[in-house]
Amino acid sequence: MNIANHSVKVVGVFVLLCIFTVTGFGQDLYPTLGARSVGMGTVSTAVMRGAEALYWNPAAIAWDEGWSIAGSFTMSSPDTKEQFFAATYSPFEESVLGVGFHRQKKIDVDGIAFGFILGYASTIVENQMALGITFQTFESQNGTNGFRLSLGMQYRPYKSLTFGTVVLSRHTYGDEANEIRVPFHAKTGFMYSPVRWIALAVDWELSRISSLKVGRIKEDGELVRMNYGIELTLPMEIFWSEGKEVIDIKFRGGTKSGITEAIIEGEYYHWKHPWDEGGLSIGCGVELKSISPKIALNIAVSESRSYIGGFSVRF
């Protein structure tokens, strides 16, 4: 049997073990996409890489050469399912193009929303700094449509340290009873990996939110949130008769805490989301390092019983 067949068996067994490991967590206030990000407390600005980063920080797609594809599948119990697929390609040196598709289905309201993402990224300083931009459209059955524009940056002053920043603006139009506007959202953070087997990441997030809910209740607010994540890597070398294969097994954990301030019908409200209510999450994954293409499989679960699975392939 060849190495690829053995790899499939190892990955399959490991994923099954991970599913039993992560089943059974409680409530997440912010279910989202991306198994690696969710598993680390939804840190994303400096963590994500490859085609999956198109959704989180478009600058991160600039580090890959050739083709990259990724997919993410979310099931938020009991009523929401999401899928995200993306692909990136580097047509010429130091520039990468990306395209993605995002679909969400809410069973309780019998509604489907979907959108497309187009992105471009380029390295400004070789192996150190990259900038990226994405334009995302979305359309829903309830009549609320819109777009989102994101600008991202990643900076790597050292091999062990990465900084990331994303600024975006989301606008909706259509059925005003369901409008949610995010005129300004900023997220910045870093990932530090002093040694190969551990990575620490933190994101800081600020959003301005304006919405007109069902019932014509006007709400304007501000969300400030911190995300904290850790990733532990267990490198393994598996020897077969045909050769050797290097596999990285990863274990992740994270949480988030924040403050929401809002003015609803002229009255001021203040909510705190402390550590114990901010949304714990855990996850795990496996990466095949010595074969081409490079393959990664990840799963995660957050406190709301949101189960996320994902894959990425880099050619």
Phi, psi and omega in degrees: 000145182272174184297321182300319180295318176298322181298317180300318180295316181297315180298316181299314179298317182295318179298319177299318177298319180295322180300316178292329182291318189266356182289135169113012178279171186266242199252129175243128181284341187227070177296146185202190184257161175091103186294323180292316179296311182297320180298337179254030176079022180069025167290145187207329192298322182250355188266317190288151179209156179080195186298328180298332181293345179304327180281329189261305180216102186299336180297331186291341180286347184290341185281348183263140173254152180075215183262149172212135177230153181205155176216150179221138182229124183237134172234108180261108184296136000254002198233002185233134175231139181225147174225144177219128177231143181209156176216143177231155180210139179258097183287334177209168189301134174070013178223140182225137175252147181220150176220142182213164179223132182233130181228136178228136178233123176255111186293323186293332179250006178052045183237146178234131175237144180211161179197165179242150180234132173240136184218158177215139178216153180211144175280129180268318174238123187306125178063012181231313185227139178221148176236148180211161179217142174227150174234123184237132173255155174212149182216138182230159182289340181277004175096359179265117181236168179173197181209163178222133178244126183235138174240132184228157178216141169229140182225129181239088179292331177224161180298330184270356188227129178229132174252146178219147178217138176226134174236129181220161176223128181242133181230141179236161176205165180116235182290104187295339180292345182238015183289137171225115181252138173236083184295336180211130175216127179232139179219127180222150182187189181211161171229131182235126180233088183295330176223166186298329190271000179218141175222132178245138183219144178221137173235144172242136191227137177224129179229140166257126187237134174226123183219154174238097188284169173301132186099004177060043176262116181278132180223125174237132185207177179222134179243128173240129186215147174244139177240137182230133181215156177221144178227127178250133183244130176248099180285140180226146173241121181249125183258130174241174178296333181273349181152206185237145177231136179259125180234131173258122174257129188238139176238135187229154175206156180187172177206176176210151176221155183190178179228133175243128175240133184215153173245114182243117182051043173085356181252144184271134178231149184221123178239140173248141176242087184287181183305316187283350178241000188280350176107090174282152177208153176220162179193175177204166183196172178220138179234130176265115192262333192259001179251165176235126005283164177280130186238138175227136175237133183223147170222156181205162174217140178246173190296338180279010189063040170270120181254126186235131173234149181203163178217156172215145180227127178240124183265000000 
